[in-house]
């Protein structure tokens, strides 16, 4: 799949048109709110040291360490982590690992060792709906990592692995294995559902063209209201 230039906002614009939220629900347009790069990207000579990543998701769900069995029923057999194995050793080359950490936890879901192992396995990026730690080691791994925040506390303090490659929810957005994850170090993270990928890619050029015409018209003195009506209406 090829997406040119900084089009992550147009991805969300397309999803706004294509997705139909249930009554009373807020349209998320695939955006994982408040997820950003860690460590923060450095800008040298006008260039970002962290690149954009566009790749399919593989997922991991964590649950509270002391949750009751009723709170987390047994996962599908093909999504469990085999006894004696570690989830990071099962991550998939070329994927974006998306980790669902329980809301409100203060521990880190990913640290330096996990980042180094994912990088060694060819993982394209990691998105954590929670916290990470070991900033210097994360930077050294050169694995693009996006998260909600930081911690100094290891995962085992609060979390345990529930299952891999099942649908997870990050900041209100459902992410299924194989969905396309667009990570941009300046703009954030947007997820395109698999079943909307073709429609999204078909719609985006028209949205980009309309935006370019609006910008040109506004620069020449047209009001935004007029430009929107003429080119977006």
N, C-alpha and C positions, 0 to 999 in steps of 0.2 A: 504494500500500500504506500502511495506517495502523497504526502501533504507538503506543499511548498510554503515558505515564509512563515511569519508568526500568525497562524490562523486559528489558534486555540479559541479565541472569542467567537469566531464564525462557527466553530463546532457547536458551541453552546447555543448560538443563534439558530442553527439548523435544528438542534434537538428541541428547542422551544417550539418550533413549528411542527415537529414530527411526533413528539411525545404527548400523550393525553393523560395528565394527572387525574386521579380520582377526585370527586367532589370534596372540596375542603382542604385538599393537599396543595402544598406550594410546589411550583415547578422548579426542579433542581437543575434541569438541562445538563445533567452529567457532571456538574461541578462539585468537586470534593472541597467544601468550604474550609478555609483556614489551613489546609495542607500546604506546606511549603518546603523548599529544599533545606537540608541540614547536612553539614554546616552551610551557612548562608553562602551563596555564590559570590566569588570575588570578580570584580571587573578590572581587567588589566588591558591597557591600550584600547579601551572601548570594546573588548571582546569578553564574553562570559567564559569562565573556566569550566562551567557545567553545561552540557549540551542538552538539547531536547531529545526526548525518547518517545517513540511510538511503537508499542508492542502489545501482544495479547497478554491478558491477565492469567496468572495462576494464584490461587487464594489460600489463605490460612486463617482459621478462626481460633482465637484464644477465648477461654472462659475463666471466671474467677477460680482461683486455686481451691477454695473450700466450698464451691457451689454444690448443691445437692443433686443427685442423679435426676430428680424430677425437673430441675431447672435446665438440664442439658441432656435430653434423651440420646440414646446411642446413635452415632452418626452412621451413614451408609458404610458398609464394609470396605468398599473400594476407596473410601476417603480417609480411613484411619491411618495412623502412623504405626507401622509394624513394631512390635515389641523389640527393644534393643536398637531401634533406629532413631535418628534425629530428623526433624522436619527439614532442616536446612540441607541435608544430604539428598533430599528428594526434589529440590527445586529444579526448575526446567530451564535449560539454556534458551536464550532469546525471549524470555518472558519478563513481565513486570510482576514481581511478587507483591501481592496486596494483602496486608495483615490487618485483621479486625481485632482490635484490643478492646476489652470492656471499658465502657465510658467511666471516667472518674478515677481510673487507676493512676498511681504515681510512679510505678516501675517502668522500666524500658522493655519494649518488645524486641528490640534489635540493638546489638552492640558490635564492637569491633570484630570479634571472632565470627559472628554471623555474617557480617558484611564481607569479610575476607573470603569466607567459604562460598557465598553467593557469587562473588566476582569470579572465583576460580571455576565455578560451574557454568559460567557464561550467562548469568542472569543480566538482563538489560538495565533494570532499575528495581527499586523497592519502595513501596508506598505503605506507610504505617499510620493507621487510624488510631494513633496513640503516641507513645514516647520512644525516644532512642537515647543511647548514651555512647561514651567513648568518642567524642568529637574528633580528636586528632587521628584516631584509628579509622574512623569512618572516612575522613578526608584522604588518608593514606591508601585506602582500599580502591579509590577512584570509582566506586559504585555510586551512581546517582541515587540519593535517598531523599524521600519526601516524607514529612511527618507533622504531627500537630505540635509536638514539643520535645523537651529534653528531660533527662533524669540522670541520676548517678546510681540508681538501684537496679539490680538485676531482675530479669523476668520472673524468676522463681519465687520472688517475694509475694507476688499476688496472682500470677497467671499460670495457666497450664494449657497445653495444646488440646484442642477439641477435635479438629478435622482439617483436612486440606482439600482443595478443589471442590468446595461447595459454595453456593452463593453467600456473600457476606454483605454487611452494610457499613459504609464509611460515611460519616457525617450526613446520614439520611439518604445516601445514594446506594442502591443495590449494585454490587459488582459480581458478575458470574464468571467462572472460568472461561477464557476465550474472548471475553469482551476486550475491546481495544482501549488501552490506557494511553493517554496523551499527557506526558509530563513536560512542563515548560518551567525552567528555573525562574523566570520573571513573572509569569502569569498564573502558575499553579497547575492543577491536575484536573483533567476532564475524562470521563469514561463514556465510550460509545458502545451501547449494547450491540451484540452481534447481529441481531435481527434488524437493526436500523442502520447498519454500516453502509450498505449500498445506497440507500436513500439519502443518508447524510452526505456522502461523498458526491452524489449527484446534485444536491441542493447547494452545497457550499460555493461553487463557482459563481452562481447567480447572486448569492448574498455578498460575496467579495466584490463583484462588479458593481452592485448597487451602492455599497459603501464607498468605493472609489469615486463614483460619480457624485455622491453626496459631499464627500470631502472637497472635491474639485469645485463644486458649485458654491459651497460655503466660503472657500478661499476667495472666490470671485465676488462675494458680497451677498449671495442669496441667503435668506434666513434658514435656520435649521428646519423650521416647520414647513417651509416651502420645499426644501430639498427632500425631506422625508416623504412629503406628499407626492412629489414628482417621481422619485426614484425608488422609494420603498413601498409606496402605496399599491 
